[in-house]
Amino acid sequence: MENNEEKKVEEKQEEAQQVVVESPTEAITTNENMKMEPVQEGGTEEVKPKKKGKGLIIVIIILLIIAVATSVVYILFFSKTETKKVDNTTKEVKSEYRMTGNNIQNFDLYFAKIENKEANVVYSPLSIKYALEMLSEGADENTKAEIDAVIGEYTAKKYENNEHMSFANAMFIRDTFKEKVNADYKDILSNKYNADIIYDSFKDAKPMNDWVSNKTFKLINGLVTPESVAQENFILINALAIDMSWKNQIDCYYGSINTVPCYGKKLGEPGEYRVVYSHEKISDEEVEYHAVNNMYLSDEDFPGITFNNIENIKTGKVLADINRYDAVKEIGEEKIRSEVGEAYKKWLKSEDGKNLVSSGFAEPDVNKYLDQYIKELNDNYGKEDSSTDFYIYDDKNVKVFAKDLQEYNSLKLQYVGIMPKEKDLNTYIKDTDAKELQNIVKNLKELKKENFKDGVATIITGNIPFFKYEYELSLMKDLNKLGIKDVFDPKKANLTKMVKEDGQFISDAKHKATIEFTNEGIKAAATTAVEGGATSGPEFNYLYKIPVEKIDITFDKPYMYLIRDKESGEVWFVGTVYEPTKK
């Protein structure tokens, strides 16, 4: 009898060839390249599934692109059907990682702390939070209490899809199992998470893989295997794809000027960084401060540095100058006119002076020359020059480089790299918390003169490493340690708000990511020192040495980073870098 019943199930599964989509509007557009037309739901007979091998998979997929950078994240939740009695006892559950909102939370750092092993790590707190929220919707009693103890006051933010971002959810349900999925749960997914409810024969993996491919700009293909589909009753998927570049290139690179602009340049225009402080020098070795970073013509032009004893690490160079030294005010205009005037008169009597005056390349009128000299000194004060847009934070403990991605439909994402100065990265991650990171983000300095010290010229230089790697979390083990245990225990799991079948539990959870970071998509003088002198050569120039504060934000040892939503504070990705890309 049982064999006959199983044979009927298999026959019905092979007959079910159509895909049925259920939604509030009865039609769901997966994206511009793929549309699923509604098919009227048939009266499929409810068939009891086989106990062995039938269950659910929840798949969370996230793809991040920074310029040409990519990151793929997915979470797999497998469940099995058990006949054991479930313990539904509800207990008071508390968690030190309880979320209080969408900004930076201790939960965001939890996985970096628990898997702190001196290796390149990357994961998506946003992905894991979204998975836990949807899982909580289907849980009850103590199973739900444990999940909600972590979720706390967090509510997943909805993001508007556009040509640069795709955020979508779907629940694929086997035709023969659709009556086993609670209608209330499907309504919650549809209305709260904008999820597509799709009925399928589960004969093969093509419908699921096509959906994922289209929702991720065709960058994720073949995720689900035919073997896994054959074993499952439904699959819950979240897909996120982002195709974004930096607001401006890190370094001006000719090979990419048509896609990502150089700072201050329109697309297609070559650019370079150049700053001159007329008549001012920043050290005894400098003749006149004159900084230039030319546009790169080939990929090989990107500089290499030594990083954590690894030589020739590929980097992008960033430079900025904020001159808040008012030479005319500090030295005094009368004194400048006297000192420079005497030196200029003497130079006019020299052979070089006479030759340049007679050829029209020098001003014979001393007063006119001094007027222009004073004007040029005044023009130095308040100069803001930088090779690209970025933010910094620098104190005795850390150096921080942050940079914005381009804005799309009001979505502003920001990369924040944090390198500890004294502590090794493992210790820093162990000791730090959300409050410290919130403080760093709050105090990031934009490259504006009001953000830097008056009375000095601040000169910022740095080399920011490129990197590319992948990582897989031990997610089920990590969630167990976090206090989310019952959902993985066949004797205790309660998923009765999700499915009508008893004994459902989550047997595994995985989270994998890859990411690539590229060029496309980083002490003030106690007294005022005044020195004068003329340069060598035929032209006249009287130089004043000015007080300088130099800030080096080169990342040359292991560091961590966040990628966050600037508006809400939501952390999309957290990672550590121990081995960047070599040239």
Beta strands, then each sheet from edge to edge (+ up, - down):
strand 1: 20-22
strand 2: 28-31
strand 3: 34-36
strand 4: 56-66
strand 5: 71-81
strand 6: 121-123
strand 7: 165-174
strand 8: 195-200
strand 9: 234-244
strand 10: 273-276
strand 11: 280-281
strand 12: 290-293
strand 13: 304-307
strand 14: 310-323
strand 15: 384-386
strand 16: 391-394
strand 17: 398-404
strand 18: 413-420
strand 19: 445-446
strand 20: 457-465
strand 21: 467-473
strand 22: 504-517
strand 23: 544-545
strand 24: 548-552
strand 25: 559-565
strand 26: 571-577
sheet 1: 1+ 8- 7- 9+ 4+ 5- 22+ 21-
sheet 2: 2+ 3-
sheet 3: 6+ 26- 25+ 18- 17+ 16- 19+
sheet 4: 10+ 12-
sheet 5: 11+ 23+
sheet 6: 13+ 14- 15+
sheet 7: 13+ 14- 20+ 24+
end
